[in-house]
Amino acid sequence: MVLPVLLACLLLGPPLLGGAIALIALLVGLWEFFGLLEAKGLVPYRVTGVVLMLAIFGEVVTRLDWAGPPVWPMIALISLTSLLL
């Protein structure tokens, strides 16, 4: 019952509604990822993860010129890789 409503919201609703649905899905996925890290005994960097996820989401959603690829994913990749070293 939920999937037809989501599909109708994505196809018939305004673009802002689609972005809000995507943001909610990203936050739920990030919350689950942090739970998996804790289950393995690892300490998740919650603030860093949420800030980077919101920055990447904002970069992708607000790009109007589409002159090139977004810069934030590469910055996030380099930052998170440096945490592993």
Secondary structure as the mmCIF struct_conf table of DSSP 4:
data_model
#
loop_
_struct_conf.conf_type_id
_struct_conf.id
_struct_conf.beg_label_comp_id
_struct_conf.beg_label_asym_id
_struct_conf.beg_label_seq_id
_struct_conf.end_label_comp_id
_struct_conf.end_label_asym_id
_struct_conf.end_label_seq_id
HELX_RH_AL_P HELX_RH_AL_P1 VAL A 2 LEU A 12
BEND BEND1 GLY A 13 GLY A 13
HELX_RH_AL_P HELX_RH_AL_P2 PRO A 15 ALA A 39
TURN_TY1_P TURN_TY1_P1 LYS A 40 GLY A 41
HELX_RH_AL_P HELX_RH_AL_P3 ARG A 46 VAL A 61
BEND BEND2 THR A 62 THR A 62
BEND BEND3 ASP A 65 ASP A 65
BEND BEND4 GLY A 68 GLY A 68
BEND BEND5 VAL A 71 VAL A 71
HELX_RH_AL_P HELX_RH_AL_P4 TRP A 72 LEU A 84
#
